[in-house]
Amino acid sequence: KVMEYFGDVATELSIRYDGDEGLMAGYDLVEFKLPVCAGDYLEVVGKIVKVGNRSRRVEMEAYKVIEADPESGPTAAKVLPEPLLVARAHGTVVAPKPRG
């Protein structure tokens, strides 16, 4: 699921920068730091760090901000005192050729 979120963030960055979803050409770094369980809430952030003619280098991070607390009840959860980095990824998005 985290990889799906990274794809969504890359798509949003591309739309904001180019006005088009672009294409996620690939990832050159993916690190999973901590497990993510059902009931956890994540915040995923990203930024464009380098712009080429049509390529956009993106870096993204996923943080766990709320954690399921099954010992307190089946739907219980707790807000973490600090967000925990659970995953990071670097990749390249390619924008379409300009029309015209």
Residue frames as qw, qx, qy, qz and C-alpha x, y, z in Angstrom:
[[0.000, 0.885, 0.465, 0.000, 0.00, 0.00, 0.00],
 [0.330, -0.738, 0.094, 0.581, 2.88, 2.40, 0.74],
 [0.359, -0.072, 0.587, 0.722, 4.12, 2.07, -2.85],
 [0.123, 0.675, 0.655, 0.315, 0.63, 2.98, -4.07],
 [0.208, -0.909, -0.226, 0.281, 0.75, 6.11, -1.91],
 [0.393, -0.471, 0.358, 0.704, 4.17, 7.01, -3.34],
 [0.286, 0.300, 0.686, 0.598, 2.68, 6.69, -6.84],
 [0.034, -0.850, -0.521, -0.066, -0.19, 8.98, -5.85],
 [0.314, -0.807, 0.017, 0.500, 2.22, 11.59, -4.49],
 [0.389, -0.185, 0.542, 0.722, 4.35, 11.43, -7.64],
 [0.182, 0.574, 0.681, 0.417, 1.20, 11.90, -9.73],
 [0.145, -0.917, -0.335, 0.158, 0.14, 14.94, -7.69],
 [0.387, -0.612, 0.241, 0.646, 3.60, 16.49, -7.97],
 [0.345, 0.096, 0.655, 0.666, 3.55, 15.97, -11.73],
 [0.070, 0.757, 0.606, 0.235, 0.09, 17.49, -12.11],
 [0.254, -0.891, -0.155, 0.342, 1.06, 20.50, -10.02],
 [0.371, -0.524, 0.393, 0.658, 4.30, 21.05, -11.95],
 [0.138, -0.097, 0.717, 0.676, 3.35, 20.04, -15.52],
 [0.573, 0.223, 0.054, -0.787, -0.44, 19.99, -15.57],
 [0.788, 0.202, -0.493, -0.308, -0.28, 16.29, -16.49],
 [0.895, -0.404, 0.142, -0.126, -0.05, 13.03, -14.54],
 [0.130, 0.700, -0.700, -0.058, 3.16, 12.05, -16.31],
 [0.932, 0.043, -0.352, -0.075, 4.56, 8.53, -16.05],
 [0.575, -0.682, 0.451, -0.038, 6.47, 7.08, -13.13],
 [0.630, 0.570, -0.520, -0.087, 9.44, 5.70, -15.08],
 [0.816, -0.029, -0.534, 0.218, 10.97, 3.93, -12.11],
 [0.554, -0.819, 0.119, -0.091, 12.34, 3.98, -8.61],
 [0.607, 0.498, -0.523, 0.333, 16.06, 3.91, -7.87],
 [0.111, 0.196, -0.744, 0.629, 15.67, 3.82, -4.09],
 [0.671, -0.463, -0.288, -0.502, 12.99, 2.23, -1.94],
 [0.231, 0.206, -0.785, 0.536, 13.56, 1.73, 1.79],
 [0.646, -0.550, -0.391, -0.357, 11.07, 0.22, 4.21],
 [0.102, 0.503, -0.576, 0.636, 12.09, 1.30, 7.72],
 [0.298, -0.043, 0.732, -0.611, 9.22, 0.15, 9.97],
 [0.036, 0.327, 0.922, 0.203, 6.18, -2.11, 9.58],
 [0.376, -0.040, -0.028, -0.925, 2.77, -0.65, 8.79],
 [0.067, 0.210, 0.961, -0.164, -0.25, -2.48, 10.20],
 [0.179, -0.589, -0.634, -0.468, -3.98, -2.32, 9.55],
 [0.387, -0.822, -0.403, 0.109, -5.36, 0.62, 11.50],
 [0.474, -0.385, 0.054, 0.790, -2.20, 2.74, 11.19],
 [0.322, 0.915, 0.231, -0.074, -2.53, 6.19, 9.61],
 [0.656, -0.061, 0.233, 0.715, 0.17, 7.53, 7.33],
 [0.202, 0.916, 0.000, -0.347, 1.12, 10.94, 6.03],
 [0.758, 0.140, 0.377, 0.513, 3.05, 10.81, 2.77],
 [0.056, 0.912, -0.064, -0.401, 5.04, 13.79, 1.50],
 [0.764, 0.181, 0.365, 0.499, 7.13, 14.38, -1.57],
 [0.050, 0.868, -0.104, -0.482, 9.01, 16.98, -3.54],
 [0.770, 0.591, 0.028, 0.238, 10.58, 17.46, -6.92],
 [0.580, -0.672, 0.188, 0.420, 14.32, 17.78, -6.37],
 [0.260, -0.357, 0.557, 0.703, 15.58, 18.03, -9.96],
 [0.612, 0.644, 0.298, -0.349, 13.99, 19.02, -13.25],
 [0.407, -0.144, 0.649, 0.627, 15.24, 17.91, -16.66],
 [0.197, 0.041, -0.483, -0.852, 13.72, 18.54, -20.09],
 [0.666, -0.235, -0.421, -0.570, 10.95, 16.02, -19.45],
 [0.667, -0.176, -0.685, 0.235, 12.17, 14.16, -16.38],
 [0.375, -0.717, 0.162, -0.565, 11.37, 15.08, -12.80],
 [0.470, 0.108, -0.786, 0.387, 13.39, 13.58, -9.96],
 [0.571, -0.594, -0.097, -0.559, 11.11, 13.03, -6.95],
 [0.270, 0.148, -0.822, 0.480, 11.80, 12.11, -3.34],
 [0.623, -0.458, -0.260, -0.578, 9.02, 10.86, -1.06],
 [0.117, 0.173, -0.833, 0.512, 8.67, 9.81, 2.56],
 [0.609, -0.455, -0.502, -0.412, 5.87, 8.06, 4.45],
 [0.002, -0.295, 0.641, -0.709, 5.34, 8.70, 8.16],
 [0.429, -0.469, -0.772, -0.023, 3.14, 6.81, 10.62],
 [0.093, -0.406, 0.193, -0.889, 1.22, 9.42, 12.65],
 [0.710, -0.256, 0.262, -0.601, -1.46, 7.25, 14.30],
 [0.212, 0.254, -0.944, -0.001, -1.00, 3.67, 15.40],
 [0.730, -0.306, -0.466, -0.395, -3.61, 1.00, 15.93],
 [0.153, -0.393, 0.708, -0.566, -4.00, 0.04, 19.60],
 [0.654, -0.147, -0.638, -0.379, -5.77, -3.35, 19.53],
 [0.380, -0.112, -0.782, 0.481, -5.04, -4.00, 23.22],
 [0.135, 0.159, 0.368, -0.906, -7.36, -1.09, 24.09],
 [0.593, 0.459, 0.460, -0.476, -10.14, -2.26, 21.78],
 [0.672, 0.292, 0.599, 0.322, -10.77, -3.46, 18.22],
 [0.368, 0.797, 0.275, 0.392, -11.07, 0.08, 16.83],
 [0.415, -0.865, 0.008, 0.281, -8.75, 1.88, 19.26],
 [0.673, 0.480, -0.021, 0.562, -5.80, 3.93, 18.06],
 [0.442, -0.764, -0.103, 0.458, -3.35, 6.42, 19.49],
 [0.373, 0.909, -0.111, 0.150, -1.69, 9.52, 18.06],
 [0.826, -0.017, -0.172, 0.536, 2.07, 9.11, 18.14],
 [0.333, -0.808, -0.074, 0.481, 4.07, 11.81, 19.97],
 [0.004, 0.638, -0.473, -0.607, 6.28, 12.18, 16.87],
 [0.833, 0.448, -0.111, -0.306, 5.72, 10.91, 13.32],
 [0.660, -0.357, 0.626, 0.215, 7.74, 7.77, 12.56],
 [0.374, 0.564, -0.545, -0.495, 9.46, 7.39, 9.18],
 [0.829, 0.013, 0.533, -0.171, 8.22, 4.07, 7.79],
 [0.744, 0.291, 0.469, 0.377, 9.44, 4.28, 4.17],
 [0.060, 0.767, -0.192, -0.609, 11.19, 6.48, 1.65],
 [0.731, 0.350, 0.509, 0.290, 11.56, 6.35, -2.12],
 [0.000, 0.634, -0.303, -0.712, 13.36, 8.23, -4.88],
 [0.603, 0.345, 0.686, 0.213, 12.30, 7.98, -8.48],
 [0.069, -0.212, 0.384, 0.896, 11.84, 9.63, -11.84],
 [0.457, 0.633, 0.549, -0.298, 8.62, 10.89, -13.38],
 [0.284, 0.007, 0.540, 0.792, 8.56, 11.62, -17.12],
 [0.344, 0.571, 0.258, -0.699, 6.31, 14.37, -18.46],
 [0.675, 0.504, 0.517, 0.153, 4.71, 13.95, -21.89],
 [0.387, 0.085, 0.324, 0.859, 6.12, 15.75, -24.91],
 [0.193, 0.481, 0.218, -0.827, 4.55, 19.19, -25.33],
 [0.521, 0.568, 0.631, 0.092, 1.81, 19.27, -27.94],
 [0.191, 0.901, 0.049, -0.387, 2.21, 21.47, -30.93]]
